[in-house]
Every structure is written in C-alpha cells, then in structure tokens.
Amino acid sequence: MIASAPGKIILFGEHAVVYGRHALVSAINKRCRVKVKKAGDFRIKSRLGVTGLDFETHPYVSFAIKRFDEVADVKGADIEIESEIPIGSGLGSSAAVIVATLKALSAEFGVDLNNEEIFEIAKKVEIDVQGRASGIDPFIATYGGAWLFPERRRVDVPFSFFVVNLGEKSTAEMVSKVAELKNRHPEVVEKIFDAIDLISLEASRNMGDVEFVNELIALNQSLLRAIGVSTPEIDELIARFERGGLVAKITGAGGGGCVFGIYTGKKPEGSMIVECETEGVRVEEE
C-alpha cells in the first residue's frame, strides 16, 4: 500500500507558540509518499540509504514502526520513501514521513486507524525522536488545511506562496537560543511574544487581504530578527526581495531553513511555489 501526507508552512507565530501564544500553520501541496509491503524482515529505503530498523539513519520511520507494533503484530515490512519535501527545511518533512508511514502500515496490515489515532501515535513518535514536540506538525500532516493553534480553528488561505530553501538548520539550537535570550531579558522577550501572538490572530481574521497580510509578514520577520533567529544571509535575502517589491519572512525555527512570501506572479530565483493543501494523509493506491 502507498500513503502520502503533506508538508507544512508556519505562516505566523513560530517560537512564540512554544510559549503558549498563537500560530497560524498551513499544509502545503508537497507530499511525502511511503510504500509498505509485508515482508519477512524490515527494510527501509529512502534518499538517506537502505537499512533495516535503524534509529539513527531512519529514526522517524523506525519509531513509527515500533509504535505501530503496539497496535498490530508486525514481523516485517519493505518500506520505500519518496518525498517532495526538502529534509531539514522546516517544511514538516519528519511529520509527513511519520504520518504517511503509519497510514500505509495500517492499510497494508488491515488495522483500521482513524485520523485522530494516527495523529496521537505520530505525536508520540515525534517525542520519541526529539524529546519534546508541540504536535502541530503531525496534526497538519494528518488533517491538512490551515489552522490557528492552539485552539485548532480552521482558516481559509487563498494565496499561493514562494518558498526559498536556504539549507538545513538545527531547530533545537534555535529554540535553545531563544530560551537563553528569554532567561536574560524575560520581560522584553515576553512582550515580543505578545506582539507575535497579536500578529497571528490578526492574520487569521484578515487572510484575504494581500496588502494587510504582507504588512504582518514584515512585522513578524522584524520580531523574529529581534529574538535572534534570523541571520545576515536571511536579512540580506529579504532586503533583496524588498528592493524588488516582495515581502518575506522566515518560516520555522530560523537560522537557515526556508523563507516565504505571498506569490503574486513574480517568482524569485531558486524558489518553489506552494499552495495550501486541504487534504491530509491519504491512501494513494494498493
């Protein structure tokens, strides 16, 4: 069986959401596809290589299998992964492969897991690998669409976006950097998080207004720079976009990863165009 799940883009609220504020997040039309076939042993094939159960090379898939084995006795499976989502880009590749693997396993082994069960298992897998997780990425990969968190309110996103991938970054390093800054300047950083929170809420209520949303994108990027998760390279890229009439911000942890902006017909060099994906995880074929 083959199943697929979408990646995601954080439109507003990264880092602030870690401290109880709102974030606006959308699934995107880039998907990870996982093919599962019953076998006598485990074999996992991806762009990272070919392994058996391997918690270093293929940690997310291996822990997904381990967690799935709690609901079904799985002796072996041949698993092949193909993904349109860049690894380590902040676009939700890890959650997409977890959720697609769980869906494909459930279909191949005849276990009727509903979306909420898949989401709950996927959240445990994220914690298995990362030690902590908000659950936002596996939720988006499971359900698709755009949502305001933490209350999980659906939001209509009528835009396409350009996305530029600057290469892999360390989410844990950026989260730690923000935490250290908050420890040194708690009142200042809390006020910045409050401002980001208001931006996420304003965006969720005005998502149809391109000019208004672009203003919020610029404001949110300035606040992300203030908490130290931008870089000189990101700042220069965004300044170059601004000189060309485009507005952009970091999506995700920062320090690398991706920047995005609303696509209005002008495609920056090296960018890809993505749209909001309304459908979450699905079985593709037998």
Residue, then its C-alpha position, 0 to 999 in steps of 0.5 A: m500500500i502507498a500513503s502520502a501526507p503533506g508538508k507544512i508552512i508556519l505562516f505566523g507565530e513560530h517560537a512564540v507558540v512554544y510559549g503558549r501564544h498563537a500560530l497560524v500553520s498551513a499544509i502545503n501541496k508537497r507530499c511525502r509518499v511511503k510504500v509498505k509491503k509485508a515482508g519477512d524482515f524490515r527494510i527501509k529505503s529512502r534518499l538517506g540509504v537502505t537499512g533495516l530498523d535503524f534509529e539513527t539513519h531512519p529514526y522517524v520511520s523506525f519509531a513509527i514502526k515500533r509504535f505501530d507494533e503496539v497496535a498490530d503484530v508486525k514481523g516485517a515490512d519493505i518500506e520505500i520513501e519518496s518525498e517532495i519535501p526538502i529534509g531539514s527545511g522546516l517544511g514538516s518533512s519528519a511529520a509527513v514521513i511519520v504520518a504517511t508511514l503509519k497510514a500505509l502500515s495500517a492499510e497494508f496490515g488491515v488495522d483500521l486507524n482513524n485520523e485522530e489515532i494516527f495523529e496521537i501515535a505520530k505525536k508520540v513518535e515525534i517525542d520519541v525522536q526529539g524529546r519534546a514536540s508541540g504536535i502541530d506538525p503531525f496534526i497538519a500532516t494528518y488533517g491538512g488545511a490551515w489552522l490557528f493553534p492552539e485552539r485548532r480553528r480552521v482558516d481559509v488561505p487563498f494565496s499561493f506562496f514562494v518558498v526559498n530553501l536556504g539549507e538545513k538548520s538545527t531547530a533545537e539550537m534555535v529554540s535553545k537560543v531563544a530560551e537563553l535570550k528569554n532567561r536574560h531579558p524575560e520581560v522584553v522577550e515576553k512582550i515580543f511574544d505578545a506582539i507575535d501572538l497579536i500578529s497571528l490572530e490578526a492574520s487569521r481574521n484578515m487572510g484575504d487581504v494581500e496588502f494587510v497580510n504582507e504588512l504582518i509578514a514584515l512585522n513578524q520577520s522584524l520580531l523574529r530578527a529581534i529574538g535572534v533567529s534570523t541571520p545576515e544571509i536571511d536579512e540580506l535575502i529579504a532586503r533583496f526581495e524588498r528592493g524588488g517589491l516582495v515581502a518575506k519572512i522566515t518560516g520555522a525555527g530560523g537560522g537557515g531553513c526556508v523563507f516565504g512570501i505571498y506569490t503574486g506572479k513574480k517568482p524569485e530565483g531558486s524558489m518553489i511555489v506552494e499552495c495550501e493543501t486541504e487534504g491530509v494523509r491519504v491512501e494513494e493506491e494498493 
